[in-house]
Amino acid sequence: MEQHEIETLRDKVPCAAVLEREGWTVDVKESTTRAVKYRRGAGEIIIVIHNGRGWFDPLSDAKGDVFTLAGHLAGIAFPAAVEAVRSLVGYVPATPSWNCPKRTGIPLSITDRWRRRRPPTIGSRAWRYLADERAIPVSILQAAIAQGLLREGPSGSIWTAHVDQTRQLIGWEERGPQWRGFSTGGSKQLFRLGNEAALRLCVTEAAIDAMSLAALEGMRADTLYVSTGGGWSPVSDNAIRSIASNPDILMAAATDNDRQGEIYARRLQEIVRETGCRYERLRPSTQDWNSDLKGQGKGNPGVEGDIRAESLPHARPSRQGKLRPAGAGP
């Protein structure tokens, strides 16, 4: 087949068509207009990007265009994948119904949009979302606000800042009762809560989980709680590697207690192997730290249980501690 025919097929058939035909469905709650998450069965995830022309598997290194997607799903070689894609010419996949806050007018810069939003205040919709629905303690909210990490988003949502090594704003996670996404035009690196000079780094998948773990541990003074924003971008990877280059750092993989969390924990283990810093794996007793935090007053036995420090064979041992409620001090 000529190259121009390949390009024509690539333009005509979106990745969504291949996925929908194979029985995958959109997880609207976990998707954004720029990154649509598809699920099939237990633990199978594909994220479609680049306006439907690209994809990647967050649980492996698999990625590519519509042809590699067809080959990846069916286990077939490129010529057969081309024929599979050709059979979908004219197929129109379903359009997800988004619940995202509507944006109007000419887009402003990242910094201008952030400055136009105020920090959450007691009783505001964003404050109630974090304090009531997410059970984040007032002390943690005040600490995050003092570090300039929170803003009131539209429709009662909350924005949590991602900053670079110089603490310059580059984007933010967006969370609300009916919405989850990332700032349009922004970049993911790390949400950073706590002591920038700390020698203990707790890596979570979402800013709300970073705040939840900080609450459960009593906001340890020796710890920097970070979030990768629900993904693993090269920029986030580089930022973590930069911190881990200090051999005295204790890297705590505090990702979710599921398959994706284990994938991310293994990536952190690989960084530890390369840098030689210390390591421990912290698992929430439920799926994530916010669920643990919300279950604190419901007799959840994992909330104040031991943190099991699973060290790599070559790594220097790390101390084991106990989860403590917010306000318990370092």
C-alpha positions in Angstrom: 0.0 0.0 0.0 1.3 3.5 -0.9 2.2 5.9 1.9 -0.5 8.3 0.9 -3.1 5.6 1.3 -1.9 4.9 4.8 -2.2 8.6 5.7 -5.7 8.7 4.2 -6.8 5.8 6.3 -5.2 7.3 9.4 -7.2 10.5 8.9 -10.5 8.7 8.2 -10.6 6.3 11.0 -10.2 7.5 14.7 -8.9 5.3 17.4 -12.3 5.4 19.1 -13.8 3.4 16.1 -11.4 0.5 16.7 -12.0 0.5 20.5 -15.8 0.7 20.2 -15.9 -2.1 17.7 -13.9 -4.3 20.1 -16.3 -3.6 23.0 -14.5 -0.8 24.8 -16.5 1.9 26.5 -15.7 5.5 27.6 -15.1 6.2 31.3 -16.7 9.6 31.2 -15.8 10.4 34.8 -12.1 9.7 34.2 -11.9 11.4 30.8 -11.2 14.8 29.5 -11.8 16.3 26.0 -8.1 15.9 25.4 -7.6 12.5 26.9 -10.5 10.0 26.6 -10.1 6.9 28.8 -11.6 3.7 27.5 -12.1 0.5 29.6 -12.8 -3.1 28.8 -13.0 -5.9 31.4 -11.1 -5.8 34.6 -8.1 -3.5 34.6 -7.9 -2.9 30.8 -7.3 0.7 29.9 -6.6 2.7 26.8 -6.3 6.5 26.7 -7.0 8.2 23.3 -5.2 11.5 22.7 -4.3 13.9 19.8 -8.0 14.4 18.8 -8.5 10.7 18.4 -5.4 10.0 16.3 -3.1 8.7 19.0 -3.4 6.4 22.0 -1.4 4.8 24.9 -1.8 2.1 27.5 -1.1 3.7 30.9 -0.3 0.2 32.3 2.5 -0.6 29.8 4.7 1.2 27.2 2.3 0.4 24.3 1.3 3.5 22.3 0.9 4.7 18.7 -1.6 5.4 16.0 -4.8 3.7 14.8 -2.9 0.9 13.0 -0.7 0.0 16.0 -3.9 0.1 18.2 -5.6 -2.4 15.9 -2.5 -4.6 16.0 -2.2 -4.3 19.7 -5.8 -5.3 20.5 -5.9 -8.2 18.0 -2.3 -9.4 18.2 -1.9 -9.0 14.4 0.9 -7.8 12.1 0.8 -4.4 10.3 -0.8 -5.6 7.0 -3.7 -7.2 8.8 -4.1 -4.2 11.0 -4.3 -2.0 7.9 -7.1 -4.2 6.6 -8.9 -4.1 10.0 -8.7 -0.3 9.9 -9.9 -0.1 6.3 -13.0 -2.0 7.3 -13.9 0.8 9.6 -13.9 3.6 7.1 -17.2 5.5 7.5 -17.9 4.1 11.0 -18.8 6.9 13.4 -18.2 6.1 17.1 -20.4 7.5 19.8 -19.6 11.0 21.1 -19.2 11.1 24.9 -21.5 13.4 26.9 -19.1 15.6 28.9 -20.0 17.0 32.2 -17.1 19.5 32.3 -17.5 23.1 33.3 -18.2 25.2 30.2 -15.5 27.7 29.2 -16.4 30.8 27.2 -14.5 33.6 25.7 -10.9 33.9 24.5 -8.6 31.6 26.5 -6.2 33.4 28.8 -2.7 32.3 29.7 -2.2 29.7 32.5 -1.0 32.3 35.0 -3.7 34.8 34.2 -6.4 32.2 34.5 -5.0 31.1 37.9 -4.7 34.6 39.2 -8.3 35.3 38.4 -9.4 32.6 40.7 -9.5 33.0 44.4 -8.3 30.5 47.0 -11.0 28.5 48.7 -12.6 30.1 51.7 -14.5 28.6 54.6 -18.0 27.7 53.4 -17.3 28.2 49.7 -18.4 25.4 47.3 -14.8 24.3 46.6 -14.1 24.3 50.4 -17.2 22.2 51.1 -16.2 19.8 48.3 -12.8 19.2 49.9 -13.8 19.4 53.5 -17.2 17.6 53.4 -17.1 15.3 50.4 -13.4 14.5 50.5 -12.9 14.8 54.3 -9.7 16.9 53.9 -9.0 18.5 57.4 -8.9 22.2 57.8 -5.2 22.1 58.8 -4.3 20.5 55.5 -6.4 22.9 53.5 -4.8 25.9 55.2 -1.3 24.5 54.6 -2.1 24.0 50.9 -3.6 27.5 50.6 -0.6 29.0 52.4 1.6 27.4 49.8 -0.5 28.8 47.0 -1.6 25.4 45.7 -5.4 25.7 45.6 -8.0 27.8 43.7 -11.7 27.8 43.3 -12.7 26.3 40.0 -16.0 26.7 38.2 -19.1 24.7 39.3 -17.8 24.0 42.7 -14.6 22.3 41.4 -11.1 22.7 42.9 -7.9 23.5 41.1 -4.6 22.0 42.5 -1.4 23.5 41.2 1.4 21.7 39.4 4.6 23.6 39.6 8.2 23.0 38.3 11.4 22.9 40.3 11.4 26.7 40.6 7.8 26.7 42.0 6.5 28.3 38.8 2.9 27.4 38.0 2.6 25.2 34.8 -0.9 23.7 35.1 -3.4 22.3 37.6 -5.5 19.2 38.3 -9.3 19.9 38.2 -11.6 17.9 40.4 -15.2 18.4 41.3 -18.4 16.4 42.2 -19.1 15.7 38.5 -15.8 16.6 36.8 -12.2 15.4 36.6 -9.6 16.8 34.2 -6.4 18.9 33.8 -6.0 22.5 32.8 -6.3 23.2 29.1 -3.0 24.3 27.8 -1.2 23.4 31.0 1.5 20.8 31.7 1.7 18.1 34.3 4.8 17.9 36.5 4.1 17.6 40.2 1.7 18.9 42.8 4.0 19.6 45.7 2.7 19.9 49.3 5.0 20.2 52.2 8.7 20.7 52.8 10.7 21.2 49.6 13.9 20.4 51.4 12.5 17.2 52.9 14.4 13.9 52.5 11.2 11.8 52.3 9.2 12.0 49.1 5.7 10.4 49.0 4.5 10.0 45.4 0.7 9.7 44.8 -1.5 9.7 41.7 -3.8 12.7 42.6 -3.4 15.9 44.6 -6.4 14.9 46.7 -4.6 11.7 47.6 -1.5 13.6 48.4 -3.5 15.8 50.8 -5.2 12.8 52.2 -2.0 11.0 53.0 -0.6 14.2 54.5 -3.7 14.2 56.8 -3.4 10.6 57.8 0.3 11.1 58.6 -0.2 14.4 60.4 1.6 16.4 57.7 5.1 15.2 58.6 7.7 17.9 58.6 10.2 15.6 57.0 8.1 14.8 53.9 7.2 16.3 50.6 3.8 15.0 49.4 3.5 15.0 45.6 1.1 14.0 42.9 1.7 13.1 39.2 -1.8 14.1 38.3 -3.2 10.7 37.4 -0.6 10.0 34.7 3.1 9.5 34.2 4.5 12.1 31.9 8.2 12.4 30.9 8.3 15.7 32.7 7.0 14.2 35.9 9.5 11.3 35.5 12.3 13.8 35.1 11.2 15.8 38.2 11.1 12.7 40.4 14.5 11.6 39.1 15.9 15.0 39.9 14.7 14.7 43.5 15.9 11.1 43.8 19.4 12.0 42.6 20.1 12.8 46.3 21.1 9.4 47.8 19.7 10.4 51.2 16.1 10.7 49.7 13.6 8.1 50.9 11.3 7.4 48.0 7.8 6.3 49.2 5.7 4.8 46.4 2.3 5.9 47.8 0.3 5.1 44.6 -3.1 3.4 44.6 -3.8 -0.1 45.7 -4.7 -1.4 42.3 -3.0 -2.6 39.1 -2.2 0.9 37.8 -0.8 1.8 41.2 1.5 -1.2 41.1 2.7 -0.2 37.6 3.6 3.3 38.8 5.2 1.8 42.0 7.4 -0.4 39.7 8.5 2.7 37.8 9.5 4.3 41.0 11.4 1.2 41.9 13.3 1.5 38.7 14.3 5.1 39.5 15.5 4.0 42.9 17.6 1.2 41.3 19.2 3.8 39.1 19.8 6.5 41.7 20.5 4.3 44.8 18.3 6.3 47.1 16.1 4.6 49.8 12.7 3.1 49.0 9.4 2.0 50.6 6.0 1.0 49.2 3.1 2.5 51.0 -0.3 1.0 50.2 -3.7 2.4 51.2 -5.9 -0.3 52.9 -8.7 0.6 50.4 -8.1 1.6 46.8 -6.6 5.1 47.5 -5.7 7.4 50.4 -8.8 9.5 50.1 -10.9 6.4 50.6 -8.8 5.6 53.7 -9.2 9.1 55.0 -13.0 9.1 54.5 -13.2 5.7 56.3 -11.2 7.0 59.3 -14.4 7.5 61.4 -16.0 4.3 60.2 -13.9 1.8 61.9 -11.6 1.2 59.0 -8.8 -1.0 60.4 -6.2 0.2 57.9 -6.3 3.9 58.8 -4.2 3.7 61.9 -2.4 0.4 61.1 1.3 -0.1 60.3 2.8 1.2 57.2 4.7 -1.8 55.8 8.0 -0.6 54.3 8.8 -2.9 51.4 12.4 -2.0 50.6 14.3 -3.1 47.5 17.1 -5.7 48.2 19.9 -3.2 47.5 18.3 -0.2 49.1 19.2 1.1 52.5 16.4 0.2 54.9 13.8 2.7 55.8 12.0 3.2 59.1 8.5 1.8 59.5 6.0 4.2 61.0 2.3 4.4 61.8 -0.4 6.4 60.2 -1.4 9.2 62.4 -4.5 11.4 62.3 -4.1 15.1 61.2 -2.9 17.3 64.0 -0.8 14.6 65.6 2.4 16.5 64.7 5.6 15.2 63.1 
